[in-house]
Amino acid sequence: SHNENISSMFEQNMNVNNNEYEDDTNDLTEGRFNKLPQSTKQRVTYIQLDESYQLIQSLYYNQKGKKKPIAIKTLANNGVKLTGQTGTAIINCLRSLKLIQTSKQGISCV
């Protein structure tokens, strides 16, 4: 019957998402976040991380000309607080997921 096809298709899709395919994508997903060790995540929530990452991305990619790392201070002025325990954890999460690179100059998207 038609309904069975839909549900088996749905199940196949679900299975695909649970496999390791996700790690090939360099995107922030809840699945990838959940796989991070607790020591990296600390008290950071996925929503906090997602918000920070989106802000970092928009600041980084909206630069004119050659993309330069964004100073932590600049991020702070734009509402991304990366100091203190939570901030450090956010940076560590994004670095572990290979979404950002950090240097003395600041943060750049990968």
C-alpha positions as CSV (number, residue, x, y, z in Angstrom):
1,S,0.0,0.0,0.0
2,H,1.0,3.6,-0.5
3,N,1.3,4.4,3.2
4,E,3.9,1.7,3.7
5,N,6.1,3.1,1.1
6,I,6.1,6.5,2.7
7,S,7.0,5.1,6.1
8,S,9.8,2.9,4.8
9,M,11.2,5.8,2.9
10,F,11.0,7.9,6.0
11,E,12.8,5.2,8.0
12,Q,15.6,5.1,5.4
13,N,16.0,8.8,5.7
14,M,16.2,8.5,9.5
15,N,18.9,5.9,9.2
16,V,21.0,8.0,6.9
17,N,21.0,10.8,9.5
18,N,22.2,8.5,12.3
19,N,25.2,7.3,10.4
20,E,28.6,9.0,10.3
21,Y,27.7,10.9,7.1
22,E,27.1,14.0,9.2
23,D,30.8,14.3,10.0
24,D,31.7,14.8,6.4
25,T,29.7,18.0,6.3
26,N,31.4,21.0,7.9
27,D,28.2,22.4,9.3
28,L,27.0,22.8,12.7
29,T,24.3,20.3,13.4
30,E,22.8,19.2,16.7
31,G,24.0,15.6,16.0
32,R,27.6,16.7,15.6
33,F,27.3,18.9,18.7
34,N,26.0,16.1,20.8
35,K,28.9,13.9,19.9
36,L,31.4,16.3,21.4
37,P,32.8,15.3,24.8
38,Q,31.2,16.9,27.8
39,S,34.6,18.4,28.7
40,T,34.5,20.4,25.5
41,K,30.9,21.4,25.7
42,Q,30.8,22.2,29.4
43,R,27.6,24.1,29.9
44,V,27.2,25.4,26.4
45,T,23.9,24.6,24.7
46,Y,23.4,23.9,21.1
47,I,21.4,27.0,20.7
48,Q,24.1,29.2,22.3
49,L,26.7,27.6,20.0
50,D,24.5,28.0,16.9
51,E,23.8,31.7,17.7
52,S,27.5,32.5,18.2
53,Y,28.5,30.6,15.1
54,Q,26.0,32.4,12.9
55,L,27.2,35.8,14.2
56,I,30.8,34.8,13.7
57,Q,30.0,33.7,10.1
58,S,28.1,36.8,9.2
59,L,30.9,39.1,10.6
60,Y,33.6,37.1,8.9
61,Y,31.9,36.8,5.5
62,N,30.6,40.3,5.4
63,Q,34.1,41.7,5.4
64,K,35.1,43.7,2.3
65,G,38.2,42.4,0.4
66,K,40.5,39.8,1.9
67,K,38.9,38.0,4.9
68,K,40.8,38.7,8.1
69,P,40.4,37.0,11.4
70,I,37.9,38.8,13.6
71,A,39.2,40.0,16.9
72,I,37.5,38.7,20.0
73,K,36.9,42.3,21.0
74,T,35.0,43.0,17.7
75,L,32.9,39.9,18.3
76,A,32.2,41.0,21.8
77,N,31.0,44.4,20.5
78,N,28.7,42.5,18.2
79,G,27.1,40.4,20.9
80,V,29.3,37.3,20.7
81,K,30.8,37.0,24.2
82,L,33.8,34.6,24.0
83,T,35.4,35.4,27.2
84,G,34.9,33.5,30.4
85,Q,34.1,29.8,30.8
86,T,31.2,29.7,28.4
87,G,33.0,31.7,25.7
88,T,36.0,29.4,25.9
89,A,33.8,26.4,25.6
90,I,32.0,27.9,22.6
91,I,35.4,28.4,20.9
92,N,36.5,24.9,21.8
93,C,33.3,23.4,20.4
94,L,33.6,25.3,17.1
95,R,37.3,24.4,16.9
96,S,36.6,20.7,17.5
97,L,34.0,20.7,14.8
98,K,36.6,22.4,12.5
99,L,34.2,25.3,11.9
100,I,36.6,28.0,13.0
101,Q,40.3,28.6,13.4
102,T,41.8,30.7,16.1
103,S,44.9,32.7,16.1
104,K,46.4,35.7,18.0
105,Q,44.5,37.9,15.5
106,G,41.2,36.4,16.3
107,I,38.8,33.9,14.8
108,S,38.3,33.0,11.2
109,C,35.8,30.6,9.6
110,V,37.2,27.5,8.0
